[in-house]
């Protein structure tokens, strides 16, 4: 290596620089990933300032709305108002078809649809909002509403609606909302959205299997246990009750919660203090019922930590489960012709228990602060879009119910003969009445800003510990209560 | 004097040559990391916009350390990293030894060993999840062999067991890279050294330990640190393997930011992970300074 000195740059020095660069790059990689997901928002106004700004914008909008509407018809393609609509990936083809129909009716509005996978939804939207990516109308859910509303990303629809040109006043829609759907869309006393779909977590069973074995449909959890034990003793199947649980999904929590609501459970008092850790509380009792079902009576499948709702539906379809609690729309999937040899055998029953209540929720269309900040024209376009997609008279809400079997948040749709016929086709004869009855008993206790954090602890830690007997039910629920206190004070 | 001036000028030229790369590093990695450090020191909770940007000192760090998730997440991560790294390297050494022997089908064996490298970690996690399901291949094979009569519910065993099982998926995914690197070094071992050792009666494990391993040990040290970094920061493979359940620090950082909405806490965890990565990179550089790496890689001087 005698030529070392003739090199234009000392190799040692060169490599030192390179080495230093590599080290810096490696350590900064984690920061890089973090940065791109949380690019700083432009200075966010305080809540008060946001409200003031929103009110100002709304006032301005109100004065110009009529003018906007009057000139709409004459608007040329070049003057189209563009709005961005974000959705999660459920039947995107139908969403796009609905958008095309909307744009045909409203040639002055151009809608860009952006979809993301359901499991990534909250993360994707947080990234969009914090990086000020354009979003005018978005899907939202009861799980995230409190956070998004508190962050100032979405605005109460009721504050804006009637200041713009609409087919029906906001009260017209609110009065028609199923109470549980409405409370899923309320934050701080204000209604933030119109429902995209609204559903319940419901008890469902294999009707033929029960009747073939001379068993009645159970009406409380003791009877569910008896029916399951009889099916097991007859050798029909080893685990007649299938539990949806994966230790990672809000639905995990809601399946357990809904069953406890059947016995009249309320998780919190009016100040969101825990009630569930009392041994006489229905939630405590149902969790104990599950633990006994898994370990003592062996009527609940022992692989309870890996059961997505689709796995439960497959097992029911394969005849390895006879009863379960799932989101109601899964019954349509289980009864869909060709989905399994047993398709058509599954029925809904009122949630077992003393009160037959259940958990209900709503996913909704939200108007964003960004749309409002863009001015009256954009706000008008976004509200027109929301009314077309989310209004009770909208063809979209009805289409979701009739074609896909999704639940709906408006009471008037129960009286629609097409919807009733579709429910009986998709869910089984007579289902429309049970669905209406069950929906009338659905509960939504509200979802404060800390709810998601607490729910995550429940599904990932406390409930699995109880189900696997790593902790007693009492200790697991105590830890849930302790975590609730922490989450509230964080 | 003239020589010194020339040397300084040449150093300046060298610096200018790497300047574009340094600018890219500064813009795309250094600044973001600096921003993450800043975010970790201020309040940034999405649902409390009124407090966003307020100085919080080490409050975010205290908050994550005091949470119910921190200790299990760190424990799981340390276990996962240590187990995955150790197993990957031990198996890679054995596989390298096998692949470098001459036998029929050695080419096919090499091809098969390298397949997992072409599979994205997300897909690898899903593949192994399906393998471990009650209706998966593993249960089928165990059933066919008469070892079990009812399916074993591998994936229903709780977080700790899931982390343990995900080590297998991680090892499977990382093995090809280690084998490639070790094979490259393996082939630099002078044949006369191996021949002499054989003449002296060395064979089997003794030949490996006394003759081959001394050549391989620097590469093993690098792999050790490199694999520790990879497994410490793993997210995608374990995420899909565990069906979205979380139990590692990387999951916890994601959850703090995007489930709990606390970007300050998420940034604090990201900074901690970055510092651990920095420590491991410095360890690599201590094992193998850049100039030694150059000689080692291109001149076979080591």
Interface residues (C-beta under 8 A of the other chain):
Chain A: X7 X8 X9 X10 X11 X12 X13 X14 X15 X16 X17 X18 X19 X21 X22 X23 X24 X25 X26 X27 X28 X29 X30 X31 X32 X33 X34 X35 X36 X37 X38 X40 X44 X45 X46 X47 X50 X119 X122 X123 X126 X129 X130 X146 X147 X150 X151 X152 X246 X247 X248 X249 X302 X303 X304 X305 X306 X308 X449 X452 X453 X456 X457 X460 X461 X464 X468 X470 X479 X483 X486 X490
Chain B: X7 X10 X11 X13 X14 X15 X17 X18 X21 X22 X25 X28 X29 X30 X31 X32 X33 X34 X35 X36 X37 X39 X44 X46 X47 X48 X49 X50 X52 X63 X67 X68 X69 X133 X134 X153 X155 X156 X157 X158 X159 X229 X233 X242 X243 X244 X245 X246 X253 X254 X255 X257 X258 X259 X260 X261 X262 X263 X266 X267 X270 X271 X273 X274 X275 X277 X278 X281 X282 X285 X289 X290 X291 X293 X294
